[in-house]
Amino acid sequence: MVAVNRQQTSLEELLELIYSQDWNERASAARRLVRFGPTIVAQLIKASQSERSEVRYVAAWTLGEIITDASTEALCQLVQTERDWAVREVAVRSLGRHGCDTAEKALVRVSLNDPSKRVRRAALDTVARLLRRPSRR
């Protein structure tokens, strides 16, 4: 186990921690990974394809905090293909932080077609919030 409390946790250690069995370690690592910005998107996309849904969940949340074309595309892919409704829901909310046309189109599709009522509702809420924004990307 890697100590998350250390002042200078390396990028490699943080990326390792998103695969931890411990939820708190994964969440703490995700929050700290955001500071690395676009440089870690490729690693997060890889994590979003993990066999473990809890890793995909953390990857989706973190991708939502790092707004790039690649992270938007990865989240759009997740909302369409992810089997776990909780991961789809966090991917939907993450897309809402991106706020671009690509994200909005994906969210509208999800709001109409997702098998989970909870995910459809999250998509509708997110689209409504985006429409109320004064400035759009």
N, C-alpha and C positions, 0 to 999 in steps of 0.2 A: 504494500500500500504506500502510495506517495503522499507526503504531507502537503495538503492544499494550503495550509496556513503560512508556509514559508513566503518570505517577502519576494524572492526572485524565482518563482516557479517557471521553468522553461516551457516553451511552446510544446515540445515533445511530451513533457510530463502532463501538461494540461490536456493534450489530445489523447493521451493514454487514459486519463481520468474520466473522459466521457464514456469509456467502456467499463467503468467500475460497476461493481454490484451494488454499491451504496448510492442511493438517490441523492443525498446531500453532497457527496463528492462530485457526482455528475453535474448537478445544478451549479455548484460553485465554480467548477471548471468552465462550464458554458458561459457564465457571466464574465469570467476573466478572459475567455478566448475572444470575446467581442472586440477587445482592444487591439487585437492583431489585424482586424479588418479584412479586406479582400484577399490578403495573402494566405488565408486559411480556408477559403471557400472550397477549394478542391478536396481538402481533407474532410471537410464537413459533408460534402456531397457523398464521399465514400462512406462516411459514418451513417448517412441517411439511407444507405442500402444494407445496413447490418441485418443480420438474422434476428437480432434482439430489438423488440419494439421500444424498449425504454431508451436504447441508444438512438434509434431513429427519431424518437420524440425530442430528445435533447438537441440532436442535430437540426431538426426542423425549427425549433425555437431559436437556436443560434443563427441559422441562415436568415431568419426573419429580422435579426438585428443588424445584419451586414447586407446592405442594399447594393447589389450588383446585378447585371443581366444574368450571370450564371446562377446566382442564388435564387433569383426570381424563377428562372427556368426549372431549377431543381425542385422548388416548392410547388410549382405548377404540376410537375410530374408526380410528386408525392400525393397531391390532392386527388389526382386521377387514378393512381395505381395502388396506393397504400391499402393494405388489408385491415389494419387496426384503426377503428374509428377515432380513438384518442389521438393518434398521430395525425390523422387527416384533420382533426379539429385544430390542433396546434399549428399545422401547416396553413390552414385557412386563416387563422388569426395572424400568423406571421406574414402571409401575403398582404394582409391589410396594412401592415406597416410599410410595405413597398409602395403601394398606392399608384402604380403605373397602369396603363391601359391593359397590358398583358395580364397583370394580376387581377384587374377588375373583370376581364372576360372569363378567366378561370373561375373566379368566385361566383359569377352569375351561373356558369355551367354547374358548379357544385351545388348551388342553392336550389337548382331545379332537378338534379339527377342523383345526388348522393343517396345511398340506401339508408343512411342513418339520419333520423329526424334531428338529432342533436347537431350533427355536422351541417345539415342544410340550414338550421337556425343560426348557427355561428356564421355561415357564409352570408346569410341575409343581413344579420346584424352588422357584419363587417362592410358589406356593400353600402348599407345605409349610412354608416359612419363615414365612409369614403366620399359619398355624395354630399355630405354636409361640410366637408373640408373646404376652406376658402381658397387654398392654393393647391394645385395638383401638378405632379411631375409630368 
